[in-house]
Amino acid sequence: MTLEAESNAAGDAAPGQPEDSSEGSGEAVISYSIGLALSALLTAAAFYLDASGWLWAPSIPVALSVLAIAQVGVHLVFFLHLTSSPDSVNNSLALAFGTLIVALVIVGTLWIMAHMNENMPQMTETTAPVRGAHAKIVRGVVEFGEDVPVGAAVEGVVRSVACDVATKVREGQICATMDQAPFERAIAQRQDETRTWEDREKLAEAGMKKAEMIVARPSSKNGAAKERLKAAQARVEEERRGLTEARKALDAAKAALDQTNVRAPIDGVVRARNVEPGSEVGPRTKAPLFVVAKTPDPAEIGVFVTANRAANLRVGEKLNFTVDRLRGRRFEGEVVSLEPSTEPAGYTVRIATPNADRALDAGEEATVVLPPD
């Protein structure tokens, strides 16, 4: 071997790898020890960066990815002795090919599963095994509860609307907001008036205290001083009444500002919306801004069944059902009525179930399992 070849061979050796295997296992142990130390150091660094908060949070995944790639490099060089030497070319190609195949399998599988989940129609069963027979599965709807109209408590112009038909709302949720600028100006004016009355009250109290001191003097027997004290006391009472009224007016202005936010009065679903941004509304507006259907408790589900199926049902019978939104939960209801339907040869079955936790929302579809024929 020439000096140039020997130099190239030496340059292609892995860090810590002995250039001549005949030199014994001592240098191999050193190589593995260095690899172990570097692996442990990279692992500790990954845990430290994640737990210390030293890095900006969004950059932590990037740092961990860099450390993971470095970890892979350490394993390839110090444990698998994969280098750029001519003897390692086949191993490098095999590793690259294996990595490509694994990546294709993983990425392809994820893509196929995502495509199927996005494009396949939802599967619904028409029958289900129950005690050796087949139970009919029918679709119903959770019926709406009591309708509650929602109006405007103050007059103003609507600036934004946050609720629409079929929106599920919670008690206190803001559904519309009116222009608040006039109400904020009214509050500022009432605050100025309140401060004025507070100043007047302080002056009146100071005058009353001065009159009391004059009357309390031993040499004072003048009836005029007592009359001035009575007048000062009357003025204090008058200023206090004015201050009380000013504070009430300020509280009313603040309450009016809060009422510019039209809120849902109950938990439920918006059945109707009669307001748009820019609408002028007030307490005398005829149509309610919103109509909210109360979340029912107990909830009732109405399903249509044929006459043959209705013949196998009775009031008080227990039936199971599910809702699409809560697929992992099964509900149990009780048949409360069987009413002839407007559709030919059919009945409307009403099923009641407790709904204290408000899990069931009005208007959503339910899948009910009927007993077998």
ChimeraX attribute file (.defattr): number of C-alpha atoms within 10 A of each C-alpha:
attribute: neighborCount
match mode: 1-to-1
recipient: residues
	/A:1	5
	/A:2	7
	/A:3	8
	/A:4	9
	/A:5	10
	/A:6	11
	/A:7	10
	/A:8	12
	/A:9	14
	/A:10	14
	/A:11	13
	/A:12	16
	/A:13	18
	/A:14	19
	/A:15	16
	/A:16	18
	/A:17	19
	/A:18	18
	/A:19	15
	/A:20	10
	/A:21	10
	/A:22	7
	/A:23	10
	/A:24	10
	/A:25	11
	/A:26	9
	/A:27	16
	/A:28	17
	/A:29	13
	/A:30	15
	/A:31	21
	/A:32	19
	/A:33	15
	/A:34	17
	/A:35	22
	/A:36	16
	/A:37	13
	/A:38	17
	/A:39	21
	/A:40	13
	/A:41	12
	/A:42	19
	/A:43	15
	/A:44	11
	/A:45	15
	/A:46	19
	/A:47	11
	/A:48	12
	/A:49	17
	/A:50	15
	/A:51	10
	/A:52	8
	/A:53	10
	/A:54	10
	/A:55	12
	/A:56	8
	/A:57	11
	/A:58	8
	/A:59	9
	/A:60	16
	/A:61	13
	/A:62	11
	/A:63	16
	/A:64	18
	/A:65	12
	/A:66	14
	/A:67	17
	/A:68	16
	/A:69	11
	/A:70	15
	/A:71	18
	/A:72	12
	/A:73	16
	/A:74	22
	/A:75	17
	/A:76	17
	/A:77	19
	/A:78	24
	/A:79	17
	/A:80	13
	/A:81	19
	/A:82	21
	/A:83	19
	/A:84	15
	/A:85	15
	/A:86	10
	/A:87	11
	/A:88	14
	/A:89	13
	/A:90	11
	/A:91	16
	/A:92	16
	/A:93	11
	/A:94	12
	/A:95	14
	/A:96	11
	/A:97	12
	/A:98	12
	/A:99	12
	/A:100	11
	/A:101	12
	/A:102	11
	/A:103	12
	/A:104	12
	/A:105	12
	/A:106	10
	/A:107	11
	/A:108	12
	/A:109	12
	/A:110	12
	/A:111	12
	/A:112	11
	/A:113	10
	/A:114	11
	/A:115	11
	/A:116	11
	/A:117	11
	/A:118	10
	/A:119	8
	/A:120	8
	/A:121	8
	/A:122	8
	/A:123	6
	/A:124	8
	/A:125	10
	/A:126	11
	/A:127	15
	/A:128	16
	/A:129	11
	/A:130	13
	/A:131	9
	/A:132	8
	/A:133	11
	/A:134	16
	/A:135	18
	/A:136	18
	/A:137	18
	/A:138	17
	/A:139	17
	/A:140	24
	/A:141	19
	/A:142	23
	/A:143	20
	/A:144	21
	/A:145	20
	/A:146	13
	/A:147	17
	/A:148	18
	/A:149	17
	/A:150	20
	/A:151	21
	/A:152	23
	/A:153	17
	/A:154	19
	/A:155	17
	/A:156	20
	/A:157	18
	/A:158	22
	/A:159	16
	/A:160	17
	/A:161	17
	/A:162	11
	/A:163	20
	/A:164	17
	/A:165	14
	/A:166	17
	/A:167	15
	/A:168	19
	/A:169	24
	/A:170	16
	/A:171	11
	/A:172	13
	/A:173	17
	/A:174	17
	/A:175	20
	/A:176	22
	/A:177	20
	/A:178	26
	/A:179	17
	/A:180	19
	/A:181	10
	/A:182	11
	/A:183	20
	/A:184	15
	/A:185	12
	/A:186	19
	/A:187	21
	/A:188	15
	/A:189	13
	/A:190	21
	/A:191	18
	/A:192	14
	/A:193	18
	/A:194	21
	/A:195	14
	/A:196	14
	/A:197	21
	/A:198	19
	/A:199	14
	/A:200	19
	/A:201	21
	/A:202	14
	/A:203	15
	/A:204	21
	/A:205	19
	/A:206	14
	/A:207	19
	/A:208	21
	/A:209	15
	/A:210	15
	/A:211	20
	/A:212	18
	/A:213	13
	/A:214	18
	/A:215	20
	/A:216	13
	/A:217	9
	/A:218	7
	/A:219	8
	/A:220	13
	/A:221	12
	/A:222	10
	/A:223	10
	/A:224	11
	/A:225	17
	/A:226	17
	/A:227	13
	/A:228	18
	/A:229	21
	/A:230	15
	/A:231	15
	/A:232	21
	/A:233	19
	/A:234	14
	/A:235	19
	/A:236	21
	/A:237	15
	/A:238	15
	/A:239	21
	/A:240	19
	/A:241	14
	/A:242	19
	/A:243	21
	/A:244	15
	/A:245	14
	/A:246	21
	/A:247	19
	/A:248	14
	/A:249	18
	/A:250	21
	/A:251	15
	/A:252	15
	/A:253	21
	/A:254	17
	/A:255	14
	/A:256	19
	/A:257	20
	/A:258	17
	/A:259	18
	/A:260	23
	/A:261	22
	/A:262	24
	/A:263	22
	/A:264	25
	/A:265	17
	/A:266	17
	/A:267	19
	/A:268	28
	/A:269	26
	/A:270	24
	/A:271	21
	/A:272	20
	/A:273	18
	/A:274	13
	/A:275	18
	/A:276	14
	/A:277	13
	/A:278	14
	/A:279	14
	/A:280	15
	/A:281	21
	/A:282	16
	/A:283	12
	/A:284	12
	/A:285	13
	/A:286	9
	/A:287	14
	/A:288	19
	/A:289	21
	/A:290	26
	/A:291	22
	/A:292	28
	/A:293	26
	/A:294	22
	/A:295	28
	/A:296	22
	/A:297	15
	/A:298	16
	/A:299	23
	/A:300	26
	/A:301	28
	/A:302	22
	/A:303	20
	/A:304	21
	/A:305	23
	/A:306	15
	/A:307	15
	/A:308	12
	/A:309	16
	/A:310	19
	/A:311	12
	/A:312	11
	/A:313	18
	/A:314	14
	/A:315	13
	/A:316	13
	/A:317	12
	/A:318	17
	/A:319	18
	/A:320	16
	/A:321	20
	/A:322	19
	/A:323	22
	/A:324	11
	/A:325	13
	/A:326	12
	/A:327	8
	/A:328	8
	/A:329	10
	/A:330	11
	/A:331	16
	/A:332	14
	/A:333	21
	/A:334	19
	/A:335	20
	/A:336	16
	/A:337	17
	/A:338	21
	/A:339	12
	/A:340	17
	/A:341	16
	/A:342	10
	/A:343	11
	/A:344	9
	/A:345	11
	/A:346	18
	/A:347	23
	/A:348	21
	/A:349	24
	/A:350	23
	/A:351	28
	/A:352	22
	/A:353	21
	/A:354	17
	/A:355	16
	/A:356	12
	/A:357	7
	/A:358	15
	/A:359	13
	/A:360	26
	/A:361	25
	/A:362	25
	/A:363	20
	/A:364	16
	/A:365	19
	/A:366	22
	/A:367	20
	/A:368	25
	/A:369	20
	/A:370	23
	/A:371	21
	/A:372	17
	/A:373	13
